[in-house]
Amino acid sequence: MDTMKAFSMAEASRGEELKVFDWEKAATLIVERGAKEASAGLQDDWEYTGGTILEDGRPVPAEETYVYLASTWATPEIEIDGEVLDCFRMQSAAPGWDEDTYWPAEALEILERPKRG
């Protein structure tokens, strides 16, 4: 998406509630699928917002990647094994998460749970 279109969409949605990346859903999907790699970004704007969040089965440290995962107009998504899925909550339904949230404790706990077998 070009910069002017992104700017226009942001202006049109000014004052709307943020959609924030759902870290708990992401962690659950990763565990359920046994994923070793995952990326996240904003729909139609991955070029500027997307990055790797899981590599070799481990969360990528924040200082080793870049993601921007909140928007009033673009939908946060996760990519696992070539499949891109919506992965967000409205900010009012998230436990204090915003655009700066990255692998919060509650999501890391899901990743660390023993697998049921």
All heavy atoms as an XYZ file, in Angstrom:
921
protein
N       0.851     -1.166      0.000
C       0.000      0.000      0.000
C       0.901      1.235      0.000
O       1.893      1.285      0.712
C      -0.878     -0.022      1.251
C      -1.614      1.258      1.471
S      -2.734      1.225      2.875
C      -3.818     -0.089      2.428
N       0.525      2.213     -0.775
C       1.352      3.413     -0.803
C       1.066      4.287      0.417
O       0.038      4.176      1.073
C       1.171      4.187     -2.107
C      -0.201      4.820     -2.261
O      -0.613      5.572     -1.363
O      -0.852      4.574     -3.300
N       1.995      5.148      0.712
C       1.943      5.990      1.911
C       0.711      6.890      1.933
O       0.075      7.059      2.973
C       3.222      6.835      2.025
O       4.342      5.949      1.986
C       3.255      7.641      3.295
N       0.360      7.469      0.801
C      -0.800      8.375      0.764
C      -2.107      7.622      1.050
O      -2.973      8.138      1.744
C      -0.885      9.091     -0.589
C       0.197     10.154     -0.748
S       0.234     11.358      0.623
C      -1.334     12.161      0.431
N      -2.232      6.408      0.525
C      -3.445      5.636      0.786
C      -3.522      5.284      2.273
O      -4.584      5.388      2.886
C      -3.484      4.378     -0.058
C      -4.776      3.612      0.110
C      -4.900      2.458     -0.850
C      -6.227      1.765     -0.617
N      -6.389      0.598     -1.459
N      -2.394      4.873      2.854
C      -2.370      4.546      4.277
C      -2.739      5.778      5.113
O      -3.515      5.682      6.066
C      -1.002      4.015      4.682
N      -2.195      6.906      4.752
C      -2.495      8.147      5.466
C      -3.986      8.468      5.366
O      -4.623      8.808      6.361
C      -1.657      9.309      4.909
C      -1.944     10.614      5.572
C      -1.420     10.899      6.823
C      -2.750     11.558      4.960
C      -1.689     12.112      7.455
C      -3.032     12.769      5.579
C      -2.497     13.039      6.819
N      -4.554      8.326      4.174
C      -5.979      8.614      3.970
C      -6.855      7.691      4.806
O      -7.846      8.128      5.400
C      -6.348      8.464      2.494
O      -5.687      9.432      1.734
N      -6.500      6.421      4.836
C      -7.292      5.468      5.613
C      -7.189      5.768      7.103
O      -8.174      5.667      7.835
C      -6.862      4.045      5.291
C      -7.218      3.666      3.856
S      -6.745      2.002      3.426
C      -8.087      1.104      4.173
N      -6.018      6.141      7.551
C      -5.844      6.498      8.966
C      -6.670      7.738      9.307
O      -7.300      7.796     10.363
C      -4.374      6.718      9.270
N      -6.668      8.715      8.420
C      -7.457      9.928      8.652
C      -8.946      9.617      8.692
O      -9.680     10.133      9.525
C      -7.175     10.968      7.560
C      -5.894     11.730      7.772
C      -5.908     12.553      9.046
O      -6.861     13.327      9.278
O      -4.961     12.407      9.832
N      -9.389      8.746      7.804
C     -10.810      8.393      7.744
C     -11.273      7.645      8.985
O     -12.445      7.706      9.352
C     -11.087      7.552      6.496
N     -10.352      6.956      9.640
C     -10.735      6.173     10.822
C     -10.337      6.853     12.132
O     -10.441      6.248     13.195
C     -10.110      4.780     10.746
O      -8.703      4.869     10.816
N      -9.914      8.081     12.043
C      -9.516      8.829     13.244
C     -10.644      8.797     14.273
O     -11.799      8.986     13.954
C      -9.185     10.271     12.896
C      -8.666     11.075     14.067
C      -8.316     12.487     13.645
N      -7.219     12.481     12.716
C      -5.952     12.742     13.045
N      -5.658     13.033     14.279
N      -5.008     12.720     12.138
N     -10.286      8.476     15.517
C     -11.260      8.425     16.598
C     -11.876      7.048     16.803
O     -12.569      6.830     17.790
N     -11.655      6.141     15.869
C     -12.153      4.774     16.012
C     -11.283      4.022     17.018
O     -10.131      4.383     17.265
C     -12.120      4.039     14.663
C     -12.986      4.664     13.594
C     -14.463      4.529     13.876
O     -14.876      3.481     14.408
O     -15.209      5.471     13.564
N     -11.837      2.955     17.575
C     -11.088      2.140     18.530
C      -9.986      1.353     17.819
O     -10.168      0.888     16.693
C     -12.030      1.170     19.246
C     -11.346      0.375     20.335
C     -12.300     -0.510     21.117
O     -13.489     -0.612     20.762
O     -11.828     -1.119     22.093
N      -8.855      1.194     18.505
C      -7.744      0.418     17.951
C      -8.053     -1.071     17.922
O      -8.637     -1.619     18.859
C      -6.497      0.584     18.822
C      -5.581      1.757     18.599
C      -4.452      1.722     19.625
C      -5.018      1.782     17.198
N      -7.634     -1.707     16.846
C      -7.547     -3.163     16.794
C      -6.108     -3.464     17.187
O      -5.182     -2.906     16.602
C      -7.785     -3.689     15.384
C      -9.150     -3.433     14.816
C      -9.185     -3.940     13.381
C     -10.397     -3.456     12.659
N     -10.374     -3.862     11.238
N      -5.916     -4.296     18.197
C      -4.561     -4.646     18.630
C      -4.314     -6.135     18.399
O      -5.241     -6.947     18.444
C      -4.297     -4.285     20.113
C      -4.379     -2.781     20.320
C      -5.244     -5.003     21.041
N      -3.076     -6.473     18.116
C      -2.702     -7.857     17.884
C      -3.067     -8.686     19.103
O      -2.817     -8.294     20.241
C      -1.201     -7.943     17.614
C      -0.742     -9.285     17.124
C      -1.035     -9.702     15.837
C      -0.015    -10.125     17.946
C      -0.598    -10.935     15.369
C       0.428    -11.359     17.495
C       0.134    -11.766     16.207
N      -3.681     -9.849     18.863
C      -4.101    -10.736     19.946
C      -2.973    -11.740     20.217
O      -2.889    -12.791     19.580
C      -5.391    -11.456     19.565
C      -5.983    -12.253     20.720
O      -5.242    -12.592     21.678
O      -7.190    -12.551     20.653
N      -2.126    -11.401     21.151
C      -0.962    -12.224     21.473
C      -1.347    -13.585     22.026
O      -0.672    -14.582     21.770
C      -0.045    -11.468     22.437
C       0.662    -10.355     21.742
C       0.329     -9.033     21.744
C       1.811    -10.475     20.900
N       1.196     -8.323     20.959
C       2.118     -9.186     20.437
C       2.606    -11.548     20.492
C       3.201     -8.942     19.586
C       3.676    -11.309     19.649
C       3.968    -10.024     19.203
N      -2.438    -13.660     22.778
C      -2.870    -14.958     23.312
C      -3.368    -15.873     22.188
O      -3.038    -17.061     22.162
C      -3.937    -14.774     24.394
C      -3.367    -14.148     25.648
C      -4.424    -13.833     26.688
O      -5.530    -13.358     26.319
O      -4.141    -14.057     27.867
N      -4.123    -15.329     21.253
C      -4.575    -16.123     20.113
C      -3.367    -16.567     19.296
O      -3.305    -17.725     18.862
C      -5.532    -15.310     19.245
C      -6.021    -16.068     18.020
C      -6.991    -15.231     17.198
C      -7.445    -15.987     15.946
N      -8.390    -15.171     15.147
N      -2.420    -15.669     19.086
C      -1.221    -16.015     18.317
C      -0.474    -17.170     18.978
O      -0.098    -18.143     18.310
C      -0.313    -14.799     18.181
N      -0.260    -17.082     20.280
C       0.451    -18.140     20.998
C      -0.311    -19.457     20.926
O       0.289    -20.525     20.714
C       0.678    -17.730     22.451
N      -1.630    -19.399     21.050
C      -2.447    -20.612     20.966
C      -2.340    -21.242     19.584
O      -2.173    -22.462     19.456
C      -3.913    -20.291     21.317
O      -3.956    -19.778     22.656
C      -4.798    -21.514     21.208
N      -2.422    -20.439     18.541
C      -2.282    -20.960     17.180
C      -0.905    -21.593     16.963
O      -0.789    -22.652     16.347
C      -2.498    -19.839     16.156
C      -3.926    -19.346     15.985
C      -3.950    -18.048     15.172
C      -4.784    -20.405     15.313
N       0.122    -20.940     17.464
C       1.486    -21.453     17.331
C       1.607    -22.820     17.990
O       2.147    -23.761     17.417
C       2.494    -20.433     17.914
C       2.608    -19.235     16.970
C       3.847    -21.076     18.184
C       3.289    -18.020     17.571
N       1.077    -22.934     19.206
C       1.147    -24.206     19.933
C       0.306    -25.272     19.229
O       0.781    -26.390     19.008
C       0.693    -24.016     21.401
C       0.511    -25.356     22.098
C       1.694    -23.144     22.152
N      -0.928    -24.942     18.871
C      -1.814    -25.917     18.225
C      -1.233    -26.447     16.919
O      -1.407    -27.607     16.583
C      -3.175    -25.285     17.940
C      -4.019    -25.080     19.176
C      -5.314    -24.342     18.890
O      -5.513    -23.820     17.755
O      -6.145    -24.257     19.817
N      -0.546    -25.599     16.182
C      -0.010    -25.989     14.876
C       1.429    -26.490     14.948
O       1.987    -26.883     13.941
C      -0.113    -24.810     13.916
C      -1.559    -24.460     13.617
C      -1.674    -23.137     12.900
N      -3.066    -22.832     12.646
C      -3.559    -22.562     11.441
N      -2.773    -22.541     10.390
N      -4.835    -22.301     11.293
N       2.011    -26.409     16.143
C       3.401    -26.823     16.279
C       4.331    -25.979     15.433
O       5.361    -26.448     14.939
N       3.991    -24.719     15.275
C       4.758    -23.821     14.410
C       6.145    -23.528     14.980
O       6.307    -23.386     16.189
C       4.004    -22.512     14.208
N       7.088    -23.435     14.099
C       8.462    -23.059     14.458
C       8.780    -21.644     13.983
O       9.748    -21.038     14.433
C       9.467    -24.041     13.856
C       9.297    -25.465     14.360
C       9.604    -25.547     15.824
C       9.463    -26.974     16.326
N       9.323    -27.038     17.761
N       7.975    -21.151     13.043
C       8.172    -19.811     12.483
C       6.814    -19.115     12.416
O       5.805    -19.745     12.101
C       8.734    -19.882     11.058
C       9.912    -20.807     10.864
C      11.210    -20.274     11.421
O      11.392    -19.045     11.428
O      12.039    -21.089     11.864
N       6.799    -17.823     12.698
C       5.573    -17.027     12.560
C       5.956    -15.568     12.374
O       6.969    -15.104     12.897
C       4.665    -17.179     13.779
N       5.123    -14.877     11.626
C       5.296    -13.446     11.414
C       3.975    -12.760     11.707
O       2.921    -13.403     11.735
C       5.708    -13.161      9.967
O       6.955    -13.738      9.686
N       4.023    -11.458     11.905
C       2.813    -10.681     12.162
C       2.939     -9.331     11.475
O       4.044     -8.827     11.259
C       2.611    -10.491     13.665
N       1.797     -8.765     11.136
C       1.775     -7.454     10.495
C       0.348     -6.981     10.353
O      -0.595     -7.652     10.785
N       0.190     -5.826      9.733
C      -1.132     -5.268      9.488
C      -1.554     -5.537      8.054
O      -0.771     -5.323      7.121
C      -1.140     -3.756      9.754
C      -0.864     -3.313     11.181
C      -0.857     -1.788     11.264
C      -1.882     -3.894     12.150
N      -2.779     -6.011      7.894
C      -3.326     -6.321      6.574
C      -3.109     -5.155      5.615
O      -3.332     -4.001      5.971
C      -4.812     -6.620      6.705
C      -5.497     -7.012      5.437
C      -6.970     -7.274      5.683
O      -7.658     -6.479      6.316
N      -7.439     -8.404      5.207
N      -2.673     -5.462      4.422
C      -2.424     -4.489      3.355
C      -1.289     -3.525      3.670
O      -1.094     -2.550      2.948
C      -3.687     -3.681      3.017
C      -4.789     -4.548      2.444
O      -4.474     -5.541      1.767
O      -5.975     -4.227      2.677
N      -0.534     -3.769      4.737
C       0.564     -2.866      5.080
C       1.749     -3.624      5.684
O       2.511     -3.079      6.467
C       0.063     -1.792      6.055
C       0.900     -0.534      6.027
O       1.584     -0.279      5.022
O       0.884      0.198      7.029
N       1.894     -4.912      5.324
C       2.962     -5.732      5.890
C       4.342     -5.160      5.590
O       5.268     -5.318      6.382
C       2.857     -7.168      5.355
C       1.902     -8.028      6.123
C       0.542     -7.918      6.160
C       2.231     -9.116      6.971
N       0.014     -8.880      6.967
C       1.033     -9.644      7.475
C       3.432     -9.716      7.346
C       0.991    -10.724      8.342
C       3.387    -10.807      8.195
C       2.176    -11.289      8.691
N       4.487     -4.512      4.454
C       5.795     -3.967      4.074
C       6.348     -3.028      5.148
O       7.550     -3.001      5.403
C       5.672     -3.233      2.741
C       6.972     -2.627      2.254
C       6.808     -1.918      0.917
O       5.726     -1.988      0.293
O       7.777     -1.280      0.515
N       5.465     -2.279      5.783
C       5.894     -1.301      6.785
C       5.646     -1.739      8.220
O       6.178     -1.129      9.146
C       5.191      0.041      6.544
C       5.563      0.641      5.224
C       4.687      0.601      4.151
C       6.815      1.216      5.025
C       5.030      1.136      2.925
C       7.170      1.753      3.799
C       6.281      1.706      2.752
O       6.636      2.229      1.543
N       4.817     -2.759      8.423
C       4.424     -3.121      9.788
C       4.791     -4.543     10.186
O       4.725     -4.879     11.360
C       2.903     -2.965      9.972
O       2.223     -3.883      9.095
C       2.450     -1.539      9.681
N       5.135     -5.381      9.220
C       5.319     -6.795      9.492
C       6.736     -7.198      9.824
O       7.704     -6.546      9.426
N       6.823     -8.288     10.575
C       8.122     -8.842     10.925
C       7.972    -10.211     11.565
O       6.873    -10.664     11.879
N       9.084    -10.867     11.764
C       9.115    -12.195     12.370
C       8.929    -12.075     13.874
O       9.593    -11.275     14.529
C      10.459    -12.884     12.062
O      10.628    -12.922     10.642
C      10.500    -14.294     12.609
N       8.022    -12.902     14.427
C       7.797    -12.903     15.880
C       8.217    -14.222     16.523
O       8.369    -14.298     17.739
C       6.334    -12.568     16.241
C       5.360    -13.594     15.653
C       5.990    -11.140     15.810
C       3.932    -13.473     16.175
N       8.389    -15.267     15.690
C       8.796    -16.585     16.192
C       9.779    -17.175     15.185
O       9.499    -17.198     13.989
C       7.583    -17.503     16.326
C       7.836    -18.858     16.995
C       7.890    -18.690     18.514
C       6.750    -19.852     16.609
N      10.913    -17.638     15.690
C      11.934    -18.230     14.831
C      12.543    -19.423     15.552
O      12.871    -19.319     16.738
C      13.004    -17.176     14.523
C      13.954    -17.545     13.420
C      14.780    -16.354     13.003
O      15.564    -15.851     13.836
O      14.623    -15.911     11.863
N      12.653    -20.530     14.850
C      13.168    -21.767     15.454
C      12.391    -22.145     16.715
O      12.962    -22.652     17.686
C      14.662    -21.648     15.763
C      15.496    -21.455     14.512
O      15.154    -22.060     13.467
O      16.477    -20.708     14.560
N      11.091    -21.846     16.719
C      10.230    -22.205     17.837
C      10.341    -21.305     19.054
O       9.753    -21.592     20.094
N      11.068    -20.210     18.937
C      11.263    -19.295     20.071
C      10.850    -17.876     19.692
O      11.078    -17.454     18.559
C      12.729    -19.295     20.483
C      13.263    -20.686     20.803
C      14.712    -20.562     21.198
N      14.754    -20.139     22.591
C      15.061    -20.942     23.593
N      15.369    -22.193     23.356
N      15.067    -20.491     24.822
N      10.276    -17.144     20.642
C       9.936    -15.748     20.361
C      11.192    -14.957     19.978
O      12.243    -15.108     20.598
C       9.371    -15.236     21.691
C       8.880    -16.473     22.383
C       9.854    -17.550     21.988
N      11.079    -14.157     18.954
C      12.173    -13.294     18.528
C      12.236    -12.106     19.488
O      11.212    -11.465     19.738
C      11.945    -12.805     17.079
C      13.008    -11.807     16.663
C      11.899    -13.985     16.117
N      13.416    -11.808     20.044
C      13.517    -10.639     20.921
C      13.099     -9.356     20.186
O      13.359     -9.204     18.983
C      15.006    -10.593     21.285
C      15.487    -12.003     21.081
C      14.684    -12.524     19.930
N      12.469     -8.467     20.899
C      11.961     -7.224     20.307
C      13.047     -6.440     19.583
O      12.793     -5.852     18.532
C      11.310     -6.357     21.386
N      14.256     -6.458     20.116
C      15.331     -5.680     19.495
C      15.880     -6.332     18.222
O      16.675     -5.726     17.514
C      16.469     -5.424     20.498
C      17.138     -6.656     21.032
C      16.437     -7.266     22.245
O      15.383     -6.773     22.691
O      16.958     -8.267     22.753
N      15.388     -7.525     17.899
C      15.860     -8.220     16.694
C      14.810     -8.277     15.583
O      15.006     -8.953     14.573
C      16.306     -9.640     17.060
C      17.532     -9.650     17.944
C      17.979    -11.043     18.328
O      17.604    -12.016     17.637
O      18.697    -11.163     19.337
N      13.707     -7.584     15.764
C      12.664     -7.557     14.745
C      11.953     -6.215     14.811
O      12.255     -5.383     15.666
C      11.655     -8.721     14.936
O      10.829     -8.817     13.770
C      10.814     -8.555     16.180
N      11.027     -6.016     13.896
C      10.173     -4.844     13.951
C       8.769     -5.267     13.572
O       8.566     -5.907     12.535
C      10.615     -3.740     12.986
C       9.604     -2.609     12.960
C       9.607     -1.656     13.959
C       8.623     -2.549     11.983
C       8.655     -0.645     13.974
C       7.667     -1.547     11.990
C       7.691     -0.599     12.988
O       6.741      0.389     13.019
N       7.823     -4.946     14.400
C       6.403     -5.101     14.083
C       5.656     -3.910     14.662
O       6.037     -3.359     15.692
C       5.801     -6.413     14.635
C       6.354     -7.625     13.904
C       6.000     -6.556     16.121
N       4.614     -3.512     13.976
C       3.691     -2.503     14.478
C       2.319     -3.117     14.313
O       1.873     -3.358     13.186
C       3.807     -1.191     13.694
C       3.007     -0.093     14.329
C       3.570      0.712     15.306
C       1.679      0.122     13.982
C       2.835      1.725     15.921
C       0.940      1.120     14.583
C       1.522      1.911     15.546
O       0.785      2.903     16.150
N       1.660     -3.427     15.422
C       0.509     -4.317     15.373
C      -0.767     -3.739     15.971
O      -1.528     -4.431     16.646
C       0.873     -5.639     16.063
C       2.061     -6.379     15.439
C       2.442     -7.593     16.273
C       1.746     -6.782     14.010
N      -1.029     -2.480     15.718
C      -2.284     -1.872     16.159
C      -2.705     -0.838     15.128
O      -1.873     -0.160     14.539
C      -2.112     -1.220     17.527
N      -4.006     -0.748     14.898
C      -4.499      0.194     13.897
C      -5.992      0.416     14.080
O      -6.703     -0.472     14.557
C      -4.248     -0.374     12.495
O      -4.778      0.483     11.499
N      -6.449      1.575     13.669
C      -7.886      1.837     13.656
C      -8.511      1.362     12.350
O      -9.717      1.211     12.256
C      -8.184      3.333     13.828
O      -7.467      4.059     12.819
C      -7.784      3.822     15.209
N      -7.692      1.108     11.341
C      -8.243      0.730     10.038
C      -7.702     -0.580      9.477
O      -8.389     -1.255      8.731
C      -8.020      1.845      9.017
C      -6.569      2.149      8.755
C      -5.794      3.046      9.427
C      -5.733      1.542      7.777
N      -4.514      3.041      8.921
C      -4.451      2.125      7.903
C      -5.923      0.572      6.800
C      -3.386      1.763      7.099
C      -4.851      0.213      5.999
C      -3.604      0.824      6.145
N      -6.475     -0.953      9.792
C      -5.891     -2.180      9.249
C      -6.015     -3.299     10.278
O      -5.864     -3.081     11.479
C      -4.431     -1.962      8.881
N      -6.248     -4.505      9.797
C      -6.447     -5.654     10.676
C      -5.119     -6.334     10.987
O      -4.404     -6.742     10.067
C      -7.402     -6.661     10.011
O      -8.653     -6.004      9.774
C      -7.615     -7.884     10.880
N      -4.758     -6.483     12.268
C      -3.574     -7.255     12.628
C      -3.741     -8.726     12.208
O      -4.813     -9.314     12.382
C      -3.496     -7.110     14.148
C      -4.179     -5.798     14.428
C      -5.324     -5.793     13.446
N      -2.655     -9.278     11.659
C      -2.683    -10.644     11.157
C      -1.451    -11.412     11.614
O      -0.427    -10.818     11.940
C      -2.681    -10.653      9.622
C      -3.849     -9.954      8.995
C      -3.746     -9.876      7.488
O      -2.631     -9.630      6.957
O      -4.787    -10.046      6.830
N      -1.568    -12.743     11.576
C      -0.439    -13.621     11.831
C      -0.277    -14.520     10.611
O      -1.273    -14.903      9.982
C      -0.627    -14.459     13.122
C       0.654    -15.242     13.434
C      -1.849    -15.355     13.032
C       0.660    -15.859     14.829
N       0.965    -14.832     10.290
C       1.264    -15.751      9.194
C       1.998    -16.943      9.772
O       3.017    -16.791     10.446
C       2.115    -15.072      8.131
C       2.356    -15.929      6.892
C       3.570    -16.829      7.013
O       4.580    -16.390      7.580
O       3.500    -17.974      6.564
N       1.416    -18.124      9.574
C       2.008    -19.381     10.028
C       1.952    -20.352      8.854
O       0.876    -20.595      8.304
C       1.249    -19.976     11.229
C       1.273    -19.022     12.423
C       1.828    -21.333     11.614
C       0.410    -19.462     13.592
N       3.090    -20.891      8.492
C       3.165    -21.889      7.408
C       2.467    -21.419      6.136
O       1.747    -22.175      5.484
C       2.578    -23.226      7.861
C       3.359    -23.846      9.010
O       4.592    -23.639      9.068
O       2.747    -24.530      9.845
N       2.655    -20.156      5.797
C       2.086    -19.617      4.567
C       0.629    -19.217      4.649
O       0.077    -18.650      3.710
N      -0.020    -19.480      5.770
C      -1.420    -19.101      5.958
C      -1.500    -17.826      6.786
O      -0.900    -17.730      7.853
C      -2.192    -20.222      6.656
C      -3.669    -19.929      6.788
C      -4.459    -21.058      7.428
O      -3.857    -22.056      7.879
O      -5.687    -20.930      7.480
N      -2.227    -16.856      6.285
C      -2.398    -15.580      6.981
C      -3.793    -15.548      7.595
O      -4.790    -15.789      6.912
C      -2.204    -14.391      6.023
C      -2.429    -13.074      6.744
C      -0.802    -14.431      5.399
N      -3.834    -15.275      8.887
C      -5.096    -15.266      9.633
C      -5.256    -13.947     10.381
O      -4.282    -13.412     10.927
C      -5.094    -16.398     10.663
C      -4.851    -17.801     10.127
C      -4.388    -18.716     11.237
C      -6.119    -18.320      9.504
N      -6.502    -13.455     10.459
C      -6.784    -12.311     11.318
C      -6.416    -12.697     12.748
O      -6.668    -13.832     13.171
C      -8.269    -11.941     11.286
C      -8.694    -11.324      9.965
O      -7.833    -11.067      9.107
O      -9.907    -11.091      9.799
N      -5.833    -11.762     13.489
C      -5.402    -12.069     14.855
C      -5.435    -10.780     15.670
O      -4.414    -10.125     15.854
C      -3.993    -12.680     14.819
S      -3.467    -13.379     16.396
N      -6.623    -10.410     16.123
C      -6.738     -9.153     16.863
C      -7.881     -9.185     17.852
O      -8.753    -10.041     17.809
C      -6.936     -7.977     15.897
C      -8.311     -7.906     15.291
C      -9.295     -7.116     15.858
C      -8.624     -8.637     14.155
C     -10.573     -7.059     15.304
C      -9.895     -8.583     13.587
C     -10.861     -7.789     14.164
N      -7.831     -8.224     18.752
C      -8.924     -7.874     19.659
C      -9.091     -6.368     19.561
O      -8.149     -5.643     19.252
C      -8.562     -8.166     21.113
C      -8.391     -9.596     21.465
C      -8.108     -9.690     22.951
N      -7.659    -11.029     23.290
C      -7.355    -11.390     24.516
N      -7.438    -10.530     25.513
N      -6.963    -12.622     24.751
N     -10.264     -5.930     19.878
C     -10.430     -4.490     20.039
C      -9.701     -4.117     21.324
O      -9.660     -4.903     22.274
C     -11.908     -4.113     20.096
C     -12.689     -4.498     18.833
S     -11.932     -3.953     17.273
C     -12.139     -2.177     17.384
N      -9.103     -2.951     21.341
C      -8.276     -2.572     22.484
C      -9.052     -2.635     23.798
O      -8.497     -3.019     24.828
C      -7.679     -1.188     22.287
C      -6.645     -0.842     23.337
C      -5.936      0.459     23.066
O      -6.511      1.387     22.516
N      -4.680      0.521     23.458
N     -10.326     -2.327     23.784
C     -11.126     -2.364     25.013
C     -11.267     -3.782     25.567
O     -11.567     -3.949     26.744
C     -12.508     -1.762     24.761
O     -13.201     -2.519     23.774
N     -11.025     -4.799     24.739
C     -11.132     -6.195     25.176
C      -9.758     -6.818     25.433
O      -9.670     -7.996     25.758
C     -11.877     -7.013     24.129
N      -8.718     -6.034     25.295
C      -7.354     -6.531     25.497
C      -6.861     -6.103     26.881
O      -7.229     -5.039     27.372
C      -6.428     -5.980     24.422
N      -6.023     -6.934     27.503
C      -5.556     -6.620     28.864
C      -4.450     -5.556     28.899
O      -3.311     -5.822     29.260
C      -5.042     -7.972     29.365
C      -4.638     -8.709     28.134
C      -5.568     -8.245     27.049
N      -4.797     -4.346     28.471
C      -3.839     -3.251     28.521
C      -2.868     -3.220     27.345
O      -1.889     -2.487     27.368
N      -3.125     -4.002     26.311
C      -2.225     -4.050     25.159
C      -2.451     -2.852     24.253
O      -3.544     -2.333     24.124
C      -2.436     -5.310     24.357
C      -2.249     -6.581     25.112
C      -1.600     -6.757     26.305
C      -2.730     -7.867     24.749
N      -1.638     -8.066     26.674
C      -2.324     -8.781     25.739
C      -3.456     -8.343     23.668
C      -2.627    -10.139     25.680
C      -3.752     -9.695     23.603
C      -3.333    -10.579     24.605
N      -1.367     -2.451     23.566
C      -1.448     -1.376     22.584
C      -0.412     -1.631     21.495
O       0.092     -2.746     21.367
C      -1.271     -0.006     23.245
C       0.078      0.166     23.930
O       1.033     -0.593     23.661
O       0.202      1.090     24.748
N      -0.085     -0.596     20.740
C       0.864     -0.745     19.636
C       2.282     -1.091     20.097
O       3.090     -1.581     19.312
C       0.891      0.505     18.753
C       1.398      1.755     19.443
C       0.340      2.491     20.247
O      -0.825      2.035     20.320
O       0.684      3.537     20.829
N       2.590     -0.880     21.357
C       3.920     -1.184     21.881
C       4.020     -2.563     22.539
O       5.100     -2.975     22.945
C       4.345     -0.116     22.904
C       4.510      1.244     22.258
O       5.021      1.311     21.119
O       4.108      2.243     22.879
N       2.908     -3.275     22.643
C       2.919     -4.585     23.286
C       3.644     -5.589     22.399
O       3.395     -5.670     21.195
C       1.483     -5.062     23.554
O       0.825     -4.090     24.373
C       1.464     -6.413     24.247
N       4.541     -6.355     23.017
C       5.292     -7.379     22.284
C       5.532     -8.556     23.214
O       6.150     -8.406     24.263
C       6.619     -6.814     21.760
C       7.355     -7.780     20.861
C       6.964     -7.962     19.539
C       8.420     -8.531     21.340
C       7.616     -8.859     18.711
C       9.078     -9.436     20.521
C       8.670     -9.591     19.204
O       9.314    -10.493     18.398
N       5.037     -9.711     22.860
C       5.122    -10.943     23.643
C       4.883    -10.686     25.141
O       5.782    -10.849     25.960
C       6.440    -11.674     23.413
C       6.455    -12.458     22.135
C       7.323    -12.277     21.097
C       5.588    -13.521     21.754
N       7.029    -13.166     20.087
C       5.968    -13.952     20.458
C       4.509    -14.158     22.363
C       5.318    -14.975     19.778
C       3.863    -15.181     21.681
C       4.270    -15.585     20.408
N       3.648    -10.314     25.488
C       3.322    -10.114     26.904
C       3.393    -11.439     27.669
O       3.315    -12.525     27.084
C       1.898     -9.568     26.860
C       1.339    -10.099     25.587
C       2.497    -10.137     24.611
N       3.528    -11.338     28.973
C       3.705    -12.509     29.835
C       2.615    -13.554     29.635
O       2.902    -14.756     29.588
C       3.757    -12.075     31.298
N       1.365    -13.130     29.492
C       0.282    -14.094     29.360
C       0.391    -14.912     28.066
O       0.006    -16.079     28.028
C      -1.099    -13.433     29.486
C      -1.318    -12.236     28.601
C      -0.932    -10.901     29.211
O       0.224    -10.731     29.629
O      -1.784    -10.002     29.244
N       0.938    -14.344     27.019
C       1.147    -15.089     25.770
C       2.353    -16.012     25.889
O       2.314    -17.156     25.408
C       1.329    -14.121     24.605
N       3.402    -15.550     26.534
C       4.582    -16.403     26.737
C       4.228    -17.628     27.574
O       4.746    -18.718     27.340
C       5.709    -15.609     27.393
C       6.338    -14.528     26.512
C       7.321    -13.695     27.318
C       7.004    -15.126     25.276
N       3.333    -17.450     28.542
C       2.885    -18.587     29.362
C       2.216    -19.660     28.502
O       2.409    -20.852     28.727
C       1.923    -18.117     30.450
C       2.593    -17.346     31.561
C       1.603    -16.774     32.560
O       0.432    -17.201     32.575
O       2.011    -15.893     33.332
N       1.441    -19.245     27.519
C       0.783    -20.206     26.624
C       1.846    -20.987     25.846
O       1.747    -22.204     25.700
C      -0.197    -19.495     25.673
C      -1.362    -18.918     26.474
C      -0.687    -20.435     24.569
C      -2.252    -17.962     25.701
N       2.864    -20.306     25.369
C       3.933    -20.976     24.623
C       4.681    -21.990     25.482
O       5.151    -22.998     24.973
C       4.948    -19.958     24.083
C       4.507    -19.025     22.975
C       5.662    -18.119     22.590
C       3.984    -19.785     21.769
N       4.775    -21.728     26.772
C       5.568    -22.559     27.671
C       4.782    -23.719     28.275
O       5.380    -24.593     28.889
C       6.147    -21.686     28.783
C       7.152    -20.685     28.255
C       7.554    -19.641     29.283
O       7.107    -19.715     30.446
O       8.312    -18.738     28.912
N       3.467    -23.742     28.119
C       2.659    -24.819     28.683
C       3.065    -26.166     28.070
O       3.314    -26.232     26.867
C       1.176    -24.604     28.412
C       0.584    -23.499     29.221
C      -0.897    -23.378     28.919
N      -1.393    -22.155     29.519
C      -2.460    -21.505     29.101
N      -3.167    -21.965     28.085
N      -2.842    -20.403     29.698
N       3.075    -27.207     28.896
C       3.347    -28.534     28.330
C       2.274    -28.893     27.318
O       1.101    -28.601     27.513
C       3.281    -29.466     29.532
C       3.298    -28.599     30.734
C       2.846    -27.234     30.319
N       2.687    -29.534     26.247
C       1.736    -29.949     25.219
C       0.934    -31.139     25.717
O       1.465    -32.032     26.369
C       2.456    -30.313     23.931
C       3.073    -29.113     23.282
C       3.699    -29.476     21.974
C       4.306    -28.221     21.385
N       5.137    -28.480     20.257
N      -0.342    -31.111     25.402
C      -1.216    -32.221     25.759
C      -1.025    -33.320     24.733
O      -0.932    -33.058     23.550
C      -2.668    -31.782     25.790
C      -2.926    -30.750     26.847
C      -4.353    -30.314     26.818
N      -4.507    -29.160     27.683
C      -5.548    -28.393     27.682
N      -6.546    -28.628     26.869
N      -5.623    -27.370     28.497
N      -0.986    -34.525     25.179
C      -0.785    -35.572     24.212
C      -1.548    -36.740     24.546
O      -2.070    -37.612     24.175
